[in-house]
Amino acid sequence: MIVRKLRLQRGWSQEQLAQLTGLSVRTIQRIERGQNPGLESLNALAAVFEVPLSQLQTENAMPIHTSGSQPAPTESAHSTAGLSLQEQQVMEQVRDIKGFYSHCIKYALIISLLFVINLSTSPGHIWAWWPMLGWGIGLAFHGLNVFEVFQFFGPAWEKRQVEKRLGRKL
């Protein structure tokens, strides 16, 4: 995560960072997603960002937490990695929004293609409405979830369920 933060602070794309470090774009992507880089990769990144190697190594020694699977790290753990809890939550939210927009683009392209295929093969019977309707419902729920319109299974619900299973009263 600190690699991504440092890259964004400098206004560099992943491609630019890859050129500056001599690493592949795929390697940069993997490092930013939490995979442990090799010592050569860390040295190249530390040299480009002009930070001590130990700062990058501290981040990679921390376990990666995914949302919902493990408890969130403490604020002190984030400060060693260079990211606050709020920054990490915002980055995750932006990633989710990006995923939703990507989903919308795929939906529009594939549904358009299905209509073209449908109209060229059997214009008398429009069957492309069905995938459009089914996938559209899924897309709508994805949007509602990403933009937190309804929080049926949000943090408050999770807390109630944990308390319930631990036998505690709220």
Secondary structure per residue as TSV (DSSP state, phi and psi in degrees):
chain	resnum	aa	ss	phi	psi
A	1	M	-	360.0	-36.6
A	2	I	H	-66.8	-31.2
A	3	V	H	-63.1	-44.3
A	4	R	H	-62.8	-43.8
A	5	K	H	-62.3	-45.9
A	6	L	H	-63.7	-40.0
A	7	R	H	-64.1	-45.7
A	8	L	H	-67.8	-34.5
A	9	Q	H	-61.2	-32.9
A	10	R	T	-89.5	-5.5
A	11	G	T	74.2	26.5
A	12	W	-	-95.2	148.2
A	13	S	-	-84.9	169.5
A	14	Q	H	-64.5	-34.9
A	15	E	H	-65.3	-42.0
A	16	Q	H	-64.1	-43.2
A	17	L	H	-62.6	-40.0
A	18	A	H	-61.2	-41.8
A	19	Q	H	-65.6	-42.3
A	20	L	H	-66.7	-35.5
A	21	T	H	-91.7	-20.3
A	22	G	T	83.1	10.2
A	23	L	-	-94.4	165.3
A	24	S	-	-81.4	157.6
A	25	V	H	-61.1	-39.5
A	26	R	H	-60.9	-39.7
A	27	T	H	-63.7	-42.9
A	28	I	H	-60.9	-44.1
A	29	Q	H	-61.0	-43.0
A	30	R	H	-65.4	-41.3
A	31	I	H	-63.9	-42.8
A	32	E	H	-67.1	-23.8
A	33	R	T	-88.4	-1.2
A	34	G	T	110.2	0.3
A	35	Q	-	-73.3	146.6
A	36	N	-	-76.2	122.0
A	37	P	-	-82.0	162.1
A	38	G	-	-76.2	169.7
A	39	L	H	-63.0	-38.4
A	40	E	H	-62.7	-41.9
A	41	S	H	-64.4	-42.7
A	42	L	H	-62.6	-41.5
A	43	N	H	-62.0	-43.5
A	44	A	H	-63.9	-43.5
A	45	L	H	-66.0	-42.2
A	46	A	H	-63.1	-38.5
A	47	A	H	-67.3	-43.0
A	48	V	H	-68.7	-42.1
A	49	F	H	-81.8	-10.5
A	50	E	T	57.3	48.2
A	51	V	-	-124.8	157.6
A	52	P	-	-66.3	144.8
A	53	L	H	-57.3	-33.8
A	54	S	H	-62.1	-31.4
A	55	Q	H	-65.3	-40.3
A	56	L	H	-74.2	-33.8
A	57	Q	H	-70.4	-34.2
A	58	T	H	-60.7	-42.5
A	59	E	H	-63.5	-41.7
A	60	N	H	-75.3	-14.7
A	61	A	H	-79.8	-18.3
A	62	M	S	-77.3	142.5
A	63	P	-	-69.4	147.8
A	64	I	-	-89.0	130.8
A	65	H	-	-110.1	129.6
A	66	T	-	-99.9	152.1
A	67	S	T	-63.8	130.5
A	68	G	T	87.8	-18.0
A	69	S	T	-93.0	-31.9
A	70	Q	S	-141.2	160.6
A	71	P	-	-64.2	150.1
A	72	A	-	-69.0	144.9
A	73	P	-	-65.5	159.3
A	74	T	-	-74.2	164.6
A	75	E	H	-60.8	-36.4
A	76	S	H	-66.9	-33.5
A	77	A	H	-66.9	-36.5
A	78	H	H	-68.4	-37.1
A	79	S	H	-65.0	-30.9
A	80	T	H	-71.8	-27.9
A	81	A	H	-88.1	-8.1
A	82	G	T	90.1	4.1
A	83	L	-	-123.5	134.6
A	84	S	-	-83.5	165.8
A	85	L	H	-60.0	-41.4
A	86	Q	H	-63.6	-42.7
A	87	E	H	-62.1	-41.6
A	88	Q	H	-65.5	-40.8
A	89	Q	H	-64.9	-41.6
A	90	V	H	-65.6	-42.2
A	91	M	H	-62.4	-39.7
A	92	E	H	-65.4	-40.4
A	93	Q	H	-65.0	-42.4
A	94	V	H	-63.6	-39.7
A	95	R	H	-62.1	-40.6
A	96	D	H	-65.4	-41.5
A	97	I	H	-64.7	-41.7
A	98	K	H	-60.9	-40.9
A	99	G	H	-63.0	-38.1
A	100	F	H	-66.2	-45.2
A	101	Y	H	-62.8	-38.8
A	102	S	H	-61.8	-41.9
A	103	H	H	-60.6	-43.0
A	104	C	H	-61.4	-43.4
A	105	I	H	-64.8	-44.9
A	106	K	H	-61.1	-41.7
A	107	Y	H	-58.9	-51.1
A	108	A	H	-61.5	-44.0
A	109	L	H	-67.5	-46.5
A	110	I	H	-71.3	-41.2
A	111	I	H	-64.3	-40.3
A	112	S	H	-60.2	-44.9
A	113	L	H	-61.0	-42.1
A	114	L	H	-62.7	-39.8
A	115	F	H	-66.4	-39.0
A	116	V	H	-62.3	-46.2
A	117	I	H	-62.1	-45.9
A	118	N	H	-59.8	-48.9
A	119	L	H	-70.5	-26.9
A	120	S	H	-83.7	-25.3
A	121	T	H	-97.2	-42.1
A	122	S	-	-145.6	77.9
A	123	P	T	-66.0	-18.9
A	124	G	T	-76.5	-21.3
A	125	H	S	-127.5	112.5
A	126	I	-	-91.8	100.6
A	127	W	-	-96.0	-13.2
A	128	A	T	-68.4	-12.9
A	129	W	H	-63.3	-34.9
A	130	W	H	-66.2	-50.1
A	131	P	H	-63.8	-34.6
A	132	M	H	-62.1	-43.2
A	133	L	H	-67.2	-48.7
A	134	G	H	-62.5	-50.5
A	135	W	H	-67.8	-35.2
A	136	G	H	-62.0	-38.6
A	137	I	H	-63.3	-44.1
A	138	G	H	-62.0	-40.6
A	139	L	H	-64.3	-40.8
A	140	A	H	-62.5	-44.0
A	141	F	H	-65.1	-36.9
A	142	H	H	-60.1	-45.6
A	143	G	H	-62.8	-43.4
A	144	L	H	-61.3	-38.0
A	145	N	H	-70.5	-45.9
A	146	V	H	-64.5	-44.5
A	147	F	T	-89.4	8.7
A	148	E	T	51.0	47.2
A	149	V	S	-70.1	-48.9
A	150	F	-	-120.1	130.9
A	151	Q	-	-115.0	61.0
A	152	F	T	-61.7	-41.0
A	153	F	T	-115.2	43.3
A	154	G	S	-83.4	-168.0
A	155	P	H	-59.8	-36.1
A	156	A	H	-65.6	-40.8
A	157	W	H	-64.8	-44.0
A	158	E	H	-59.0	-43.7
A	159	K	H	-62.9	-44.1
A	160	R	H	-60.8	-41.0
A	161	Q	H	-67.4	-40.3
A	162	V	H	-64.5	-47.0
A	163	E	H	-61.1	-40.9
A	164	K	H	-61.9	-45.0
A	165	R	H	-72.6	-24.5
A	166	L	H	-86.1	-5.7
A	167	G	T	77.9	22.8
A	168	R	-	-98.5	152.1
A	169	K	-	-93.6	144.9
A	170	L	-	-86.9	360.0
